[in-house]
Amino acid sequence: MPLSTPRHIRDAEIRDVMLRYEWDDWKLEDIYESETDTFHERMSSISYRANIAFTIACGEWITYRYDAVSNDPVPHEHMEAAWAGLVDPWYAVWWEPPDEYWLGPIRGALSLAIIFTLEARADAYECLDVAESSDHASNVAEHVMTDPNPFRKWRERVVERLERLYPFDENDPMGDVVPKEALDPDFNFRPEMTEQLVQAYLSGLNSNANRFLRTPEEMLALGFKGTPYIFDIERDRIDRNEF
């Protein structure tokens, strides 16, 4: 069973059985592409990992929005695994929703939430435009909300925090791991909490209950170095600088 939905999303009361937005599977660009580059430019000023974290957090908003009309656990499981994949891509199984089963105003939106988290991770490790996924995921989340104002307020507060704490560094574009708590504007997050928060998250995962998490045995068999689901921030800094 995936970990619980973040409190700030749950308290926003965004679940709605009515779909009050337009959707066209053949014109998705009209939904997720921005008319201006303003937000994209802001996200380009923060680290790759901060962009991935923001994209996953947007995916959580989208996923929870449909809890009143969808009982499919896949999107929730994917988001849970995506946070682990932010720590180390070895943890998360790469899976893309097959187009023929993920269409329409509900599953199509959930599919985009999943796809953009994957694209963000891939772009980060290939040193491409990670901010594009942040921009796209944000636009989809805003589009599908009955009342987008709680999402917009969350977005502004969180992006201001990310800009302050995780500025882009060309010598370390990936940057430190960003814990889930950093995306909760009501949590008094400080960077020095990172190692403890990330380890607590990893310790709470059950890789046998989530199809998108690799078990420790699978990881070791594939050649993973070290101890699975143990986070050492100094080791992470060394490893990413050697990447």
C-alpha positions in Angstrom: 0.0 0.0 0.0 1.5 3.4 -1.0 2.4 5.9 1.6 -0.3 8.4 2.6 -1.1 11.4 0.5 0.7 14.6 1.7 -1.3 16.6 4.1 -1.2 19.8 2.1 -2.7 18.1 -0.9 -5.4 16.2 1.2 -6.4 19.4 3.0 -6.8 21.2 -0.3 -9.9 19.1 -0.9 -9.3 18.8 -4.7 -11.1 15.4 -5.2 -14.1 15.9 -7.4 -16.4 13.3 -9.1 -17.2 15.9 -11.8 -14.8 16.6 -14.6 -15.1 20.3 -15.4 -12.4 20.7 -18.0 -11.9 20.0 -21.7 -9.8 17.1 -22.8 -8.6 15.9 -26.3 -6.2 13.0 -26.4 -5.0 14.2 -29.9 -4.3 17.8 -28.7 -2.5 17.3 -25.4 0.1 19.9 -26.3 -2.7 22.5 -25.9 -3.0 21.4 -22.2 0.6 21.0 -21.1 2.5 23.5 -23.2 2.8 27.1 -21.8 2.1 30.2 -23.8 5.1 32.0 -22.3 8.5 30.9 -21.0 8.2 32.6 -17.6 7.7 29.6 -15.4 10.1 27.5 -17.5 12.8 30.1 -16.9 12.2 30.0 -13.2 12.5 26.3 -13.1 15.7 26.4 -15.1 17.3 28.4 -12.3 17.1 25.4 -9.9 18.9 22.1 -9.7 17.9 19.0 -11.7 16.8 17.1 -8.6 14.7 20.1 -7.4 12.9 20.0 -10.8 12.4 16.2 -10.5 11.0 16.6 -7.0 8.6 19.4 -8.2 7.4 17.3 -11.1 6.7 14.3 -8.8 4.9 16.6 -6.4 2.7 17.9 -9.3 2.1 14.3 -10.2 0.8 13.7 -6.6 -1.6 16.6 -7.0 -2.9 15.1 -10.2 -3.1 11.6 -8.8 -5.0 12.5 -5.7 -7.4 14.7 -7.6 -8.9 11.5 -9.1 -9.2 9.5 -6.0 -13.0 10.0 -6.0 -13.4 8.5 -9.5 -10.4 6.1 -9.9 -9.4 3.2 -7.7 -6.4 2.2 -9.8 -3.4 2.0 -7.4 -0.8 2.3 -10.2 -0.5 6.1 -10.2 0.0 6.2 -6.4 2.5 3.4 -6.5 4.4 5.1 -9.3 4.7 8.4 -7.4 5.9 6.5 -4.3 8.6 4.8 -6.4 9.4 8.1 -8.2 10.5 9.6 -4.9 12.8 6.7 -4.3 14.1 7.0 -7.8 15.0 10.6 -7.1 17.3 9.3 -4.4 18.8 6.6 -6.7 17.3 5.5 -10.1 18.2 1.9 -9.2 15.3 1.9 -6.8 12.5 2.6 -9.3 11.4 0.3 -12.1 11.0 2.2 -15.4 7.4 1.7 -16.7 5.5 3.8 -19.2 1.6 3.6 -19.4 0.6 1.9 -22.7 -1.3 4.5 -24.7 -4.2 2.3 -25.6 -5.2 1.8 -22.0 -4.5 5.3 -20.7 -6.7 7.7 -22.7 -9.5 10.1 -21.8 -9.9 12.9 -19.3 -9.0 10.7 -16.3 -6.5 8.1 -17.4 -5.0 10.4 -19.9 -4.2 12.9 -17.3 -2.9 10.3 -14.9 -0.7 9.0 -17.8 0.8 12.4 -18.3 1.5 12.7 -14.6 3.5 9.5 -14.8 5.2 10.3 -18.1 6.5 13.7 -17.0 8.1 12.2 -13.9 9.9 9.7 -16.1 11.0 12.4 -18.6 12.3 14.6 -15.8 14.5 11.8 -14.4 15.7 10.9 -17.9 16.5 14.5 -18.9 18.4 15.0 -15.6 20.8 12.1 -16.2 21.2 13.2 -19.8 21.7 16.8 -18.9 18.8 18.0 -21.0 15.9 20.4 -20.3 14.6 19.1 -17.0 12.6 22.3 -16.5 10.3 21.4 -19.4 8.8 18.5 -17.4 8.2 20.8 -14.4 6.4 23.2 -16.7 4.3 20.5 -18.4 3.3 18.8 -15.1 2.4 22.1 -13.5 0.2 23.0 -16.5 -1.7 19.6 -16.4 -2.2 19.9 -12.7 -3.7 23.4 -13.0 -5.9 22.3 -15.9 -7.6 19.4 -14.2 -8.4 21.1 -10.9 -12.0 22.2 -10.4 -10.5 25.1 -8.4 -6.9 25.6 -9.3 -6.2 28.2 -6.6 -5.0 25.9 -3.9 -2.5 24.4 -6.4 -1.4 27.8 -7.6 -0.8 29.0 -4.0 1.2 25.8 -3.2 3.2 26.1 -6.4 4.3 29.7 -5.7 5.3 28.9 -2.1 7.2 25.8 -3.1 9.0 27.2 -6.1 10.2 30.2 -3.9 11.6 27.7 -1.5 13.3 25.6 -4.2 14.8 28.8 -5.7 16.2 29.8 -2.4 17.5 26.4 -1.3 18.4 24.6 -4.6 19.8 27.1 -7.1 21.3 25.6 -10.2 25.1 25.1 -10.0 26.8 24.3 -13.3 29.5 22.4 -11.4 26.8 20.3 -9.7 23.7 20.4 -11.9 22.0 17.4 -10.2 22.3 18.9 -6.7 21.4 17.3 -3.4 18.4 15.0 -3.0 15.2 16.9 -2.3 13.1 15.2 0.4 9.3 15.1 0.0 9.0 17.4 3.0 10.7 20.2 1.1 7.6 20.3 -1.2 5.3 20.8 1.8 5.1 24.5 2.4 3.8 24.1 5.9 6.7 21.9 6.9 9.6 23.9 8.5 12.1 22.2 6.2 15.9 22.9 6.5 18.5 21.3 4.3 20.4 19.8 7.2 17.3 17.6 7.7 17.8 15.9 4.3 19.7 12.8 5.3 17.4 11.9 8.2 14.2 12.6 6.2 15.3 10.7 3.1 16.4 7.7 5.2 13.1 7.7 7.0 11.3 7.7 3.6 13.3 4.8 2.3 12.9 2.9 5.5 9.1 3.2 5.2 8.9 1.7 1.8 7.9 -1.9 1.1 9.4 -3.1 -2.1 7.4 -6.3 -2.0 4.1 -4.3 -2.1 4.9 -1.9 -4.9 5.5 -3.2 -8.4 7.6 -0.2 -9.3 10.1 -0.6 -6.5 13.0 -3.1 -6.9 13.6 -5.4 -4.0 17.1 -5.3 -2.4 17.7 -8.8 -3.8 16.9 -7.7 -7.3 19.1 -4.6 -7.0 22.1 -6.6 -5.8 21.6 -9.2 -8.5 21.7 -6.4 -11.1 25.0 -5.1 -9.7 24.0 -2.4 -7.2 26.9 -1.3 -5.1 26.3 -0.7 -1.4 23.3 -1.4 0.8 19.9 -0.9 -0.9 17.6 1.6 0.7 20.3 3.2 2.9 21.0 6.9 2.2 24.3 8.6 3.0 24.3 12.2 1.8 28.1 12.5 1.6 28.3 9.3 -0.4 25.6 10.7 -2.7 27.6 13.8 -3.3 30.7 11.9 -4.2 28.9 9.5 -6.5 27.1 12.2 -8.5 30.3 14.2 -9.0 31.9 11.0 -10.4 29.0 10.5 -12.7 
